[in-house]
Amino acid sequence: MDALCIKDLLDRRKSPLLSFEFFPPKDGLGMASLETAAAQLLSAKPDFATVTYGAGGSTRERTLQVCDLLRQMGYGPIMPHLTCVGSTRDELLALADRLHGLGYRNIMTLRGDPPQGETVFQAVTDGLAHASDLVALLKTAHTDFCCGVAGYPERHPEAPSAREDIVHLKQKTDAGADFITTQLFFDNRCYFDFVEACRTAGIRQPILPGLLPAISLKQAQRMTARCKTRLPEELIRQMEEAGSEGDAAEEVGIQWAQKQIEELLGRGAPGIHLYVMNRSKAALTPAIADCFRRFRG
Ligand SMILES: Cc1cc2nc3c(=O)[nH]c(=O)nc-3n(C[C@H](O)[C@H](O)[C@H](O)COP(=O)(O)OP(=O)(O)OC[C@H]3O[C@@H](n4cnc5c(N)ncnc54)[C@H](O)[C@@H]3O)c2cc1C
């Protein structure tokens, strides 16, 4: 049972929080490598972990399986992700009850992407169209749910403008969202500008920056293309110099993330959310632990 609510962790924090995001692997081999990575990453002392939810609920059972595994491994509160994709309001309510019954109190609350092959998000009949609707549903169903929501420093790809995207983010916090985790970014200026714009718009909730320690140039290009975020020329250059993939390139990715973390925490970010992609290069955990040591005292 996750008695700890992440909002409380954020409110009472004396030092920045660290969280990791995992995804449900496809098979047993993937599960084994997730377990190895999760065990290594534990020594960086994460405060909580989150587990993604596949399009249309395709990974629902595996999401719960990974949540359970992380719980057993000694991770703190576990936050399953939940999306509106492919589910009616009643089905989402039933899922919310199930998660609550299993002891989960923290939910990353999302609309979700359109299922593969579709380009426009379409709510199913009697379904929900926006993450803000799901926040409202969860908060009404169980008042002790703590809801995280997604924020986009470089704007959600469907949003006509950054300003409108922030108006919609405010709808999520007005519906009861407790904190915001950002889409991945490689240029910290995007985060600082975004936080300023959110504060100007009256959003008061903590905003956790989401970072990807890139393992290769190809991966960084694929992820930024998918999320429509910018890949700095300088990172491309350093990755290319390191051979674009392999140990040296991965080292560049870790060092880049380390620099981002140091600046973000140094300038008051409430924590760091790492998209670890179910991997842990040997150098990653000590690099993160080193960044946090300074801020944890
Ligand atoms: C931290 C994080 C975790 C994620 N985890 C997952 C996951 O586990 N599974 C998964 O499938 N995807 C995940 N995603 C991706 C996410 O589902 C997509 O980015 C999706 O396209 C939008 O989801 P959202 O919750 O931000 O939607 P919303 O907040 O609903 O926003 C989606 C778009 O609609 C607009 N909008 C919102 N409300 C309104 C309104 N009332 N009227 C008009 N327009 C509106 C917004 O500006 C935005 O352009 C994650 C993203 C992040 C940043």
The ligand as a Gaussian input file, in Angstrom:
#p B3LYP/6-31G(d) Opt

LIG

0 1
 C        5.482000      12.540000     -18.134000
 C        4.760000      11.898000     -19.285000
 C        4.313000      10.577000     -19.189000
 C        3.618000       9.974000     -20.242000
 N        3.210000       8.667000     -20.108000
 C        2.471000       8.095000     -21.086000
 C        1.963000       6.749000     -20.946000
 O        2.197000       6.083000     -19.932000
 N        1.225000       6.239000     -21.960000
 C        0.935000       6.960000     -23.086000
 O        0.239000       6.439000     -23.966000
 N        1.409000       8.222000     -23.263000
 C        2.160000       8.808000     -22.295000
 N        2.636000      10.078000     -22.450000
 C        2.367000      10.793000     -23.691000
 C        1.005000      11.531000     -23.659000
 O       -0.042000      10.612000     -23.505000
 C        0.854000      12.312000     -24.956000
 O        1.730000      13.387000     -25.006000
 C       -0.563000      12.718000     -25.331000
 O       -0.569000      13.135000     -26.689000
 C       -1.133000      13.862000     -24.508000
 O       -1.448000      13.462000     -23.251000
 P       -1.813000      14.574000     -22.123000
 O       -2.135000      13.830000     -20.898000
 O       -0.785000      15.630000     -22.068000
 O       -3.164000      15.175000     -22.778000
 P       -3.963000      16.516000     -22.567000
 O       -3.537000      17.250000     -21.360000
 O       -5.405000      16.160000     -22.680000
 O       -3.509000      17.401000     -23.818000
 C       -3.470000      16.859000     -25.142000
 C       -3.626000      17.987000     -26.153000
 O       -4.967000      18.507000     -26.080000
 C       -4.951000      19.885000     -25.741000
 N       -6.066000      20.076000     -24.805000
 C       -6.127000      19.684000     -23.518000
 N       -7.321000      20.018000     -22.985000
 C       -8.028000      20.625000     -23.977000
 C       -9.328000      21.187000     -24.075000
 N      -10.144000      21.222000     -23.019000
 N       -9.731000      21.700000     -25.275000
 C       -8.917000      21.670000     -26.351000
 N       -7.671000      21.153000     -26.317000
 C       -7.234000      20.637000     -25.149000
 C       -3.585000      20.163000     -25.114000
 O       -3.167000      21.514000     -25.291000
 C       -2.709000      19.186000     -25.898000
 O       -2.369000      19.736000     -27.149000
 C        3.356000      10.713000     -21.433000
 C        3.836000      12.032000     -21.547000
 C        4.524000      12.621000     -20.496000
 C        5.047000      14.037000     -20.628000

